Amino acid sequence: MTRAPSTPQAPPLVLTVAGSDSGGGAGIQADLKTMLALGVHGMSVIAAVTAQNSLGVQGYWELPPEAVRAQLDSVLADIGVHAIKTGMLASTVLVETVAEALAGSGAPAVVDPVGVSKHGDPLLAPDAVHAVRSALLPAATVVTPNLYEVEQLTGVKVVQEAGMREAAEAVKALGPQWVLIKGGHLPGEPADLLFDGEREHRFSATRHDNRHTHGTGCTLASAIASHLALGEDVPAAVAKAKEYVTGAIAAGFPLGAGIGPVDHAWRHRT
């Protein structure tokens, strides 16, 4: 008797809503590479297009809100999602459009509140910060600000690790379920703080002597979303995402004349 072939099952589904990086190291491109590396099916809603390379961002153009809404509707209505990650949203209207979709999706949402690029180029209009605070963060399962973004969102300036708890409390007050304060820009070994209003988890990692770190924030948030889609709870998803991004930083490679990207495929090369 010949057994009928089994029907392949789709892997967990993760959607990124972010900007496109023409250099391939951050944004949508980094998100999809991370999702593939971690075994989930990545889908994308492009909110903005950047002209970007290893030296910086030469320009960006946000998409019309109806184009972003149509992309969201196409994926959510037909395919569905197990987790969503957001990155560069550029403007107030796009932040509000995406926040509405997150609130209605029922899926865990990882929000990377992108304010500037690795090179210091602004990627969020000043008048959109209020919309991030009031609409996007309350829809987030996890929000992953770096120290610059903490100050932009709350006014709290962190200069040493002892100040990370105050920063976490200030961001938590804006409405997300969990806050992950990224402390990689502080001196010493990099440490991040995860906080849900009561519980506190600290994650440390080795600091690698490698300047090629373009895309770390996008990669970390996408890795967290991927592990949430795979069934992990938030602390476990963050721990596994940190392990993945630390390896990607260690394997970061030169590209162009400036800052190269982390290596999303590092596990496949070692």
Number of C-alpha atoms within 10 A of each C-alpha: 3 4 5 6 6 6 6 6 6 8 13 19 21 29 28 30 25 28 27 25 21 16 22 19 28 28 31 32 21 26 36 23 20 28 26 14 18 19 14 22 19 23 19 22 23 22 29 24 19 18 14 19 20 20 15 16 21 10 12 17 12 17 17 12 17 11 13 21 17 12 16 22 15 13 15 15 10 8 10 16 21 22 27 30 27 33 25 28 29 26 23 18 14 23 25 19 19 24 24 15 16 26 16 11 17 13 18 22 31 31 31 26 27 24 26 15 18 18 13 10 13 16 20 20 12 13 11 18 21 13 17 24 19 14 22 28 27 20 25 26 22 28 28 27 26 21 21 17 22 23 16 16 19 16 13 19 16 19 13 12 16 9 12 24 16 13 24 25 16 18 28 21 16 17 19 22 19 24 29 28 24 23 23 17 15 14 12 12 13 17 20 21 20 25 22 18 14 6 8 15 13 13 17 15 13 12 15 14 8 15 16 22 23 28 27 24 25 29 30 26 30 34 30 32 34 34 25 26 23 19 12 15 12 20 19 14 19 25 18 18 23 21 15 22 25 19 18 25 24 19 21 24 17 15 15 10 9 15 22 23 25 28 26 28 17 17 13 7 8 6
